[in-house]
Amino acid sequence: MAKYTELYERLKKEKAELSERLEHLRASGRPSAERREGSPFGKREEGADEALELEKRLVLEQRLVESVNDVEHALQKYEAGTYGLCDSCGQAIELARLEAMPHASLCLTCKASRAKDAKGAR
């Protein structure tokens, strides 16, 4: 259980770091008043560049939100006394897996099974 406490502290730190990155990303949106001058393609090129940057920022933001949610789920499991148990089968998640990914919610067997199912569904 002492190892789980150490992982819990890592999760709290990771949540704070992810939340800070997410907040910074959301605050760093380039204002539309900031335009480049002298482009031979004018506003169309600027618009395309801005759309690409916005799309990249939104994808990164979505990944950060998903990561924060995963970490929060792990923290809730710890507080509920179910940390380290697979969400799917209820068996213990391997300690080495938790050390590598403290927010892991599936054992390797269930994770592999879901990955195989997802690959077959394509």
N, C-alpha and C positions, 0 to 999 in steps of 0.2 A: 504493500500500500504506500510505502514511502516513495517508491518510484512513481506511482500515480500522482502523488502530491507534487513531485518535481515536474511532471508533465503538465499538471494543472497550471503551475506557475508559468511554464513556457507558453501555454495556450493563452493565458491572460496577457502576457507580453506581446504575443503575436497578434492578438485582437487589437491591442492598442496601436501597434505599428500599422496594421492593415487599415484601421479606421482613419489614422492620420494620413496615410497615402491616398485613401479615397477622398477625404476632405480636401486635400491639396489638389487632387486631380479635378474635382468639381469646381474648385475656386480658380483653377488656372485656365478656364475657357477663354480663348482669345477673343477680345471684344471686336465686333464687326466694324468699328470705326477705324481699326488698325488695318490700313490697306497698303499694298505694295504699289509703288509708282513705277511707271516706265515699262510695263509689260507689253510686248507687241500684241498680245491676245486679249488684253484688257480685262474686263470684268468676268468674262467666261472662264478664263484660266484661274482667276482668283476664286471664283465660285467653286470650281472643281477641286482646287486645293483645299479650300475650307471644308467642303463636303467630305473629302478623304480624311482630313484631320479629325473632323467631328466623328466620323464612323470609327476610326481607330480609337479615339478617346472613349466612345460609348462601349466598344468591345472590352477595352481595358477596365472601364468602370463596372461593367457587368461581371467580369471575372473577379474583381476585388469584392463586389457585393456577395458573390457566391462563396468566396473564401471566408469572408466575415461570417456568413451564415453557417458554414461548416464548423468554424471555430466556436461560434456561439452554441451550436448544437452539442459539441463535445463538452463545453463548459456546463451546460445544463445537465448532461448525462453524469458528469462528475458530481454535481450538486445533488442529483437524484440517487446517487449510489450505483449507477449502471455503467459508469465509464469503463471501457475496456471490454465491453460485451458487444457482440455483433448485432446490429439492428435487424438483420435478416433472420439468422438462425439462433441467436442468443448465446452462442458459444463464445469463449474468451478469444479476443483478438491477440495475436502473437505480440509479445512485448517488443520484439525487434521492429515490428511494423509500427507500433505506437511510438517508439523512439524515433523512427524515421519520419512518421507522419502523425503527430499527436492528435490530429483531428480526424483520423481514420474512424469510420463508423461501421465498416464491414471487415470481416476476416478475409484472408486471402482466397479461401475457397469460394465464398459468396461473391467477392469482387470479380474473380475470374469467371464465375458463372454468369454474372451480369454482363461482363464485357463480351463473352461468347454470344449471349443472347442478343446483345445490341448489334454485334457484327453480323449475325445471321438475319436480323430484321432488315438489313439494308437491301 
